[in-house]
């Protein structure tokens, strides 16, 4: 006595194009990439900033007017009035100015000594010439 029973199977078929539009088959949810669409700036914390800064540190350009390490250094430096060698630089600039004045004075003294030497040498030559003329 065998009993036969029919089982009806229903198969639901999806449109392949609609499936690909709806379902992400790239497994992007398994990566650590931040999706900017889901980042709400009004909810960001200071810790979020530092986490993002550390994550993107080497991707941030070194130089540039904005969005660069140079920009961060300049704007942060201005904000905290940071100039690590400002006092030393100002002292050295003052010393350079003093040395330039001293150098100019020394050059003027040298020029005066040379002029005086040349005048004395000419006077000696003239005196020697006069004395040899009177002796002859």
VOVEX-867217 format. One line per 4 residues: number of its first residue (from 1); their letters; for each residue x, y, z of N, C-alpha, C. Coordinates in steps of 0.001 Angstrom, whole numbers. Each point is the difference from the previous one (the first is absolute). Layout:
N
NUM> a> X:Y:Z:X:Y:Z:X:Y:Z ~ ...
END
This chain:
136
1> xxxx> 771:-1150:0:-771:1150:0:850:1270:0 ~ 235:340:-1041:783:1212:-142:-933:1155:-297 ~ 295:1049:679:-821:1186:-223:845:1060:-685 ~ -529:538:-953:693:1028:-742:-600:1336:384
5> xxxx> 912:897:290:-453:1322:403:720:1025:-863 ~ -702:856:-568:583:1061:-828:329:1200:880 ~ 1181:507:-214:417:1198:724:219:1099:-1028 ~ -668:1094:209:158:1132:-902:1102:912:525
9> xxxx> 978:250:-806:1092:908:363:-198:1315:-729 ~ 171:1077:734:-95:1312:-607:1379:629:8 ~ 374:493:-1101:1300:639:-132:-213:1468:-341 ~ 659:840:811:-100:1433:-261:1275:428:-717
13> xxxx> -136:670:-1122:1123:407:-821:102:1517:51 ~ 1265:476:167:242:1439:48:570:475:-1328 ~ -320:1211:-320:580:637:-1175:1472:264:327 ~ 911:-495:-806:1431:96:288:469:1447:99
17> xxxx> -450:882:-874:404:1411:43:-477:652:1289 ~ -1254:-251:363:-545:565:1243:736:-566:1209 ~ 363:-1283:-76:737:-632:1090:1344:703:200 ~ 733:233:-1116:1305:653:91:-116:1448:462
21> xxxx> -1088:664:-319:-203:1370:462:-315:34:1498 ~ -651:-1023:486:-470:-28:1388:1017:-618:951 ~ 604:-1073:-406:894:-762:874:1453:333:-336 ~ 797:307:1043:1420:289:-159:753:-1330:-19
25> xxxx> 528:-354:-1147:720:-1274:-121:1514:189:56 ~ 457:1215:332:1440:277:64:584:-215:1386 ~ -794:-338:957:435:-238:1371:685:1219:613 ~ -431:1166:-390:626:1223:527:-279:188:1482
29> xxxx> -1019:-615:522:-273:131:1428:1056:-710:843 ~ 853:-807:-638:1049:-697:732:1295:795:74 ~ 73:1125:-691:1204:824:42:-155:1091:1043 ~ 1115:659:334:-6:1044:1017:-142:1398:-584
33> xxxx> -383:108:-1241:-118:1305:-620:-1202:744:572 ~ 244:1276:274:-1076:832:508:-818:525:-1162 ~ -1282:-104:135:-889:507:-1033:-429:1402:410 ~ 417:1037:-751:-312:1370:396:-1496:282:63
37> xxxx> -804:-810:-673:-1444:210:44:-552:-277:1398 ~ 678:-846:745:-488:-360:1323:692:785:1104 ~ 820:983:-360:728:782:990:-731:1316:238 ~ -573:142:1149:-741:1207:346:917:896:821
41> xxxx> 415:1142:-579:922:909:683:-539:510:1322 ~ -1306:130:99:-569:515:1249:141:-1010:1136 ~ 259:-1247:-322:172:-1031:1032:1474:-323:264 ~ 887:601:-777:1427:-300:123:543:524:1323
45> xxxx> 941:-740:550:649:394:1254:1469:301:-276 ~ 657:550:974:1427:270:-123:765:-1309:-194 ~ -410:-1050:653:637:-1317:-188:-177:-490:-1434 ~ -1168:294:-598:-213:-362:-1410:1020:716:-881
49> xxxx> 198:1289:277:975:773:-784:1372:-636:80 ~ 463:-294:1211:1345:-556:161:101:-1392:-613 ~ -1051:-780:70:8:-1325:-640:131:140:-1510 ~ -778:926:-565:79:226:-1448:1353:583:-390
53> xxxx> 519:896:825:1307:606:-289:1084:-1075:-35 ~ -5:-884:981:991:-1092:28:-189:-929:-1202 ~ -1239:-268:-348:-273:-919:-1109:463:583:-1330 ~ -199:1293:-206:311:629:-1281:1311:778:12
57> xxxx> 789:-126:1049:1212:797:171:889:-7:-1246 ~ 289:-1160:-546:909:-89:-1145:-688:297:-1329 ~ -1313:120:5:-727:357:-1216:-170:1513:-108 ~ 178:707:1107:-100:1458:-6:1250:555:-675
61> xxxx> -148:873:-994:1181:570:-675:868:788:982 ~ 1313:-53:-196:913:738:868:-188:1502:-151 ~ -81:462:-1255:-78:1433:-282:-1302:337:-694 ~ -454:1224:213:-1207:476:-658:-641:1107:813
65> xxxx> -742:859:-706:-632:1135:667:-1104:-439:946 ~ -688:-1096:-323:-1038:-562:870:104:-1516:-31 ~ -610:-637:970:-59:-1466:80:1378:-652:-123 ~ 976:520:726:1352:-558:-29:611:102:1397
69> xxxx> 1110:-703:187:727:104:1269:506:1432:191 ~ 460:608:-1087:483:1381:74:-1114:917:510 ~ -1198:-157:-547:-1144:817:414:-299:-205:1480 ~ -6:-1268:442:-259:-294:1415:1065:631:899
73> xxxx> 1261:-95:-412:1090:556:806:-116:1519:97 ~ -275:649:-1122:-80:1466:-6:-1190:476:815 ~ -1185:-571:-262:-1189:476:710:68:-327:1485 ~ 497:-1173:341:133:-344:1418:1059:871:663
77> xxxx> 1101:249:-707:1052:867:531:-492:1407:246 ~ -800:521:-926:-569:1332:189:-954:21:1187 ~ -785:-1054:147:-990:-58:1077:660:21:1379 ~ 1096:-727:147:659:-51:1312:1197:940:88
81> xxxx> 178:845:-1018:1114:947:-57:1317:-743:198 ~ 187:-1035:-800:1156:-879:117:1070:385:-1000 ~ 1127:383:513:1182:250:-829:1181:-487:823 ~ 441:-1227:-216:974:-629:889:1316:752:159
85> xxxx> 499:629:-1044:1281:684:99:-144:1500:-201 ~ -1166:545:243:-243:1418:-287:995:892:741 ~ 186:-212:1296:910:853:775:1438:-136:-498 ~ 416:-1227:-283:1359:-223:-492:195:663:-1368
89> xxxx> -996:-111:-862:84:615:-1331:93:1518:123 ~ -826:593:860:41:1452:174:1356:449:537 ~ 570:-744:959:1320:336:541:1069:-99:-1082 ~ -76:-1041:-823:986:-169:-1072:-138:1099:-1054
93> xxxx> -1227:398:-323:-188:1093:-955:573:1312:544 ~ -174:217:1294:566:1207:623:1526:-43:-43 ~ 564:-1184:267:1453:-151:-49:522:219:-1418 ~ -726:-503:-1000:403:198:-1400:22:1488:-333
97> xxxx> -1024:732:434:-58:1444:-266:1182:707:650 ~ 334:-381:1248:1143:607:692:1307:-323:-722 ~ 159:-1248:-447:1216:-405:-706:131:716:-1344 ~ -1109:276:-663:59:747:-1262:503:1423:251
101> xxxx> -499:610:1062:455:1359:342:1485:-28:342 ~ 405:-980:812:1410:-139:384:871:-246:-1229 ~ -470:-848:-926:731:-299:-1226:181:1273:-835 ~ -1034:805:-104:79:1259:-750:1020:939:643
105> xxxx> -1:79:1346:957:861:703:1437:-462:-231 ~ 205:-1328:39:1344:-552:-230:452:295:-1428 ~ -886:-136:-972:352:298:-1390:366:1481:-170 ~ -743:854:689:296:1429:-75:1363:299:626
109> xxxx> 325:-667:1109:1308:175:642:1117:-479:-926 ~ -204:-1150:-648:1002:-534:-928:212:973:-1148 ~ -1093:523:-545:113:965:-1100:753:1244:461 ~ -268:442:1215:684:1173:543:1490:-273:192
113> xxxx> 349:-1183:504:1407:-370:197:714:-70:-1342 ~ -640:-591:-999:609:-108:-1332:224:1393:-592 ~ -1000:867:132:130:1363:-519:1130:731:715 ~ 30:-149:1312:1056:644:792:1380:-547:-387
117> xxxx> 107:-1305:-177:1260:-633:-399:451:529:-1360 ~ -934:15:-940:331:486:-1349:448:1468:36 ~ -661:805:816:371:1411:127:1392:117:604 ~ 262:-766:1059:1323:43:641:1092:-521:-944
121> xxxx> -302:-1060:-746:982:-545:-939:299:1026:-1095 ~ -1017:691:-482:198:1027:-1037:822:1150:559 ~ -268:391:1258:761:1086:642:1459:-401:177 ~ 219:-1245:384:1374:-482:177:732:-27:-1339
125> xxxx> -690:-469:-1043:614:-18:-1329:348:1419:-442 ~ -906:936:259:223:1395:-380:1153:602:799 ~ 36:-305:1283:1076:514:853:1338:-585:-429 ~ 10:-1290:-331:1234:-640:-435:463:601:-1331
129> xxxx> -945:275:-864:348:598:-1285:545:1410:212 ~ -580:756:894:449:1363:279:1392:-21:648 ~ 214:-918:875:1296:-38:663:1105:-447:-947 ~ -302:-850:-948:1035:-387:-961:238:1120:-1010
133> xxxx> -990:811:-245:183:1151:-908:836:1078:668 ~ -172:221:1268:753:1033:690:1434:-477:304 ~ 215:-1257:98:1330:-530:276:856:-6:-1246 ~ -570:-42:-1120:795:-84:-1205:508:1296:-408
END
